[in-house]
Amino acid sequence: MFDYEACLLACARGDQRALRQLYEQDSSHLLGVALRIARDKALAEDIVHDAFIKVWRGAGSFDPSRGSARGWVYSVTRHLALNAVRNHYREVPLGEEHEQLAAADTVEFTARSGQIHTCLGQLDPARRTCILHAYVDGYSHQEIAQKTGTPLGTVKAWIKRSLAALRECMA
């Protein structure tokens, strides 16, 4: 019988073999869960991929007192699938009349992306790292604090102040 809890504990320690074992054990079942919700094979495959990344990054947050390890893995996949479906229905297809506006937006986005790099470069390296972990890597404040060895309150303050500085720089 597969020991999901031991597998998650090994993932939390950085054991890539454990993640591979979990993938081999349940990827096809998780694909079925995602497919039933998303009703699109390519999207379901992306969801399962994202679920395994989330399991890998979040394995340390699994709490056996709140439920089974297998249930936790399946709930991660289910929540990602539900969010993907919700986000899909929020998308509004644009007609041809919006193509010129979209091209103008692309030019503006390109110009502003250069500006954001300049503004990020003006931040203290530790604060820039916190911002990038939060908004590029998708880490929670707690995960950033653990990853950087910085107190949680400090991470929250740095992110708040850095966002204010970025807004001012971008204006």
C-alpha positions as CSV (number, residue, x, y, z in Angstrom):
1,M,0.0,0.0,0.0
2,F,1.4,3.4,-1.0
3,D,2.3,5.7,2.0
4,Y,1.2,9.1,0.9
5,E,2.1,10.8,4.2
6,A,5.7,9.5,4.1
7,C,5.9,10.6,0.4
8,L,4.8,14.1,1.3
9,L,7.3,14.3,4.1
10,A,10.0,13.2,1.8
11,C,8.9,15.8,-0.8
12,A,9.1,18.4,2.0
13,R,12.7,17.4,2.6
14,G,13.4,17.9,-1.1
15,D,13.4,14.2,-2.2
16,Q,12.7,14.3,-5.9
17,R,12.3,10.5,-6.0
18,A,9.3,10.8,-3.7
19,L,7.6,13.3,-6.1
20,R,8.3,10.9,-8.9
21,Q,6.8,8.0,-7.0
22,L,3.7,10.1,-6.2
23,Y,3.5,11.1,-9.9
24,E,3.7,7.4,-11.0
25,Q,1.2,6.4,-8.3
26,D,-1.5,9.0,-9.0
27,S,-1.0,11.1,-12.0
28,S,-3.5,9.2,-14.1
29,H,-6.1,9.4,-11.4
30,L,-5.5,13.1,-10.9
31,L,-5.7,13.6,-14.6
32,G,-9.2,12.0,-14.4
33,V,-10.2,14.4,-11.6
34,A,-9.0,17.4,-13.6
35,L,-10.5,16.2,-16.8
36,R,-14.0,15.7,-15.2
37,I,-13.9,19.3,-13.9
38,A,-12.2,21.1,-16.8
39,R,-13.6,18.9,-19.7
40,D,-10.5,19.7,-21.8
41,K,-7.6,17.3,-22.0
42,A,-4.9,19.9,-22.6
43,L,-6.1,22.0,-19.8
44,A,-6.4,19.0,-17.5
45,E,-2.8,18.1,-18.2
46,D,-1.7,21.6,-17.4
47,I,-3.7,21.4,-14.1
48,V,-2.0,18.2,-13.1
49,H,1.4,19.6,-13.9
50,D,0.6,22.7,-11.8
51,A,-0.7,20.5,-9.0
52,F,2.5,18.5,-8.8
53,I,4.5,21.8,-8.6
54,K,2.2,23.0,-5.9
55,V,2.5,19.7,-4.0
56,W,6.3,19.9,-4.3
57,R,6.5,23.4,-3.0
58,G,3.8,23.0,-0.4
59,A,4.5,19.5,0.9
60,G,5.9,21.0,4.1
61,S,2.5,22.7,4.8
62,F,0.7,19.4,4.8
63,D,-0.9,18.8,8.3
64,P,-1.9,15.2,9.0
65,S,-4.2,16.3,11.8
66,R,-6.4,18.0,9.2
67,G,-6.9,15.1,6.8
68,S,-5.2,12.4,4.8
69,A,-2.2,13.0,2.6
70,R,-3.9,11.5,-0.4
71,G,-6.9,13.7,0.2
72,W,-4.6,16.7,0.4
73,V,-3.0,15.9,-3.0
74,Y,-6.4,15.4,-4.6
75,S,-7.8,18.6,-3.1
76,V,-4.8,20.6,-4.5
77,T,-5.7,19.2,-7.9
78,R,-9.4,19.8,-7.5
79,H,-9.0,23.4,-6.4
80,L,-6.6,24.2,-9.3
81,A,-9.1,22.6,-11.7
82,L,-12.0,24.6,-10.3
83,N,-10.0,27.8,-10.4
84,A,-9.0,27.1,-14.0
85,V,-12.7,26.6,-15.0
86,R,-13.7,29.8,-13.2
87,N,-10.9,31.8,-14.8
88,H,-11.9,30.4,-18.2
89,Y,-15.4,31.6,-17.9
90,R,-14.2,35.1,-17.0
91,E,-12.4,35.5,-20.3
92,V,-14.1,37.7,-22.8
93,P,-13.2,37.1,-26.4
94,L,-12.5,40.3,-28.3
95,G,-13.8,41.0,-31.8
96,E,-11.8,42.3,-34.7
97,E,-12.6,45.9,-33.8
98,H,-10.3,45.5,-30.7
99,E,-7.3,44.2,-32.6
100,Q,-5.8,47.7,-33.1
101,L,-6.3,48.5,-29.4
102,A,-4.6,45.2,-28.5
103,A,-1.6,46.1,-30.7
104,A,-1.4,49.5,-28.9
105,D,-1.6,47.8,-25.6
106,T,1.2,45.5,-26.6
107,V,3.5,48.5,-27.4
108,E,2.6,50.1,-24.1
109,F,3.2,46.9,-22.2
110,T,6.6,46.4,-23.8
111,A,7.6,50.0,-22.8
112,R,6.3,49.6,-19.3
113,S,8.0,46.2,-18.8
114,G,11.3,47.9,-19.4
115,Q,10.3,50.5,-16.8
116,I,9.4,47.9,-14.2
117,H,12.9,46.3,-14.6
118,T,14.4,49.7,-14.0
119,C,12.2,50.2,-10.9
120,L,12.9,46.8,-9.6
121,G,16.6,47.5,-10.0
122,Q,16.3,50.5,-7.6
123,L,15.0,48.3,-4.8
124,D,17.3,46.8,-2.1
125,P,18.3,43.3,-3.3
126,A,16.6,41.6,-0.3
127,R,13.4,43.5,-0.9
128,R,13.5,42.8,-4.6
129,T,13.9,39.1,-3.9
130,C,10.8,39.2,-1.7
131,I,8.8,40.9,-4.4
132,L,9.9,38.4,-7.0
133,H,9.2,35.4,-4.8
134,A,5.7,36.8,-4.1
135,Y,4.7,37.9,-7.6
136,V,6.7,35.8,-9.9
137,D,7.1,32.5,-8.0
138,G,3.8,32.8,-6.2
139,Y,5.1,32.1,-2.7
140,S,3.1,33.2,0.3
141,H,4.6,35.6,2.8
142,Q,5.3,32.7,5.2
143,E,7.1,30.7,2.4
144,I,9.2,33.8,1.6
145,A,10.1,34.2,5.3
146,Q,11.2,30.6,5.5
147,K,13.1,30.6,2.2
148,T,15.0,33.8,3.0
149,G,15.4,33.3,6.8
150,T,13.7,36.6,7.4
151,P,11.1,37.3,10.1
152,L,7.5,37.1,8.7
153,G,6.7,40.7,9.8
154,T,9.8,42.0,8.1
155,V,8.9,40.2,4.9
156,K,5.3,41.7,5.0
157,A,6.7,45.2,5.6
158,W,9.3,44.9,2.9
159,I,6.7,43.8,0.3
160,K,4.3,46.6,1.3
161,R,6.9,49.3,1.1
162,S,8.4,47.9,-2.0
163,L,5.1,47.9,-3.8
164,A,4.6,51.5,-2.8
165,A,8.0,52.4,-4.1
166,L,7.3,50.5,-7.4
167,R,4.0,52.3,-7.8
168,E,5.7,55.7,-7.3
169,C,8.5,54.8,-9.7
170,M,6.0,53.6,-12.4
171,A,3.9,56.8,-12.1
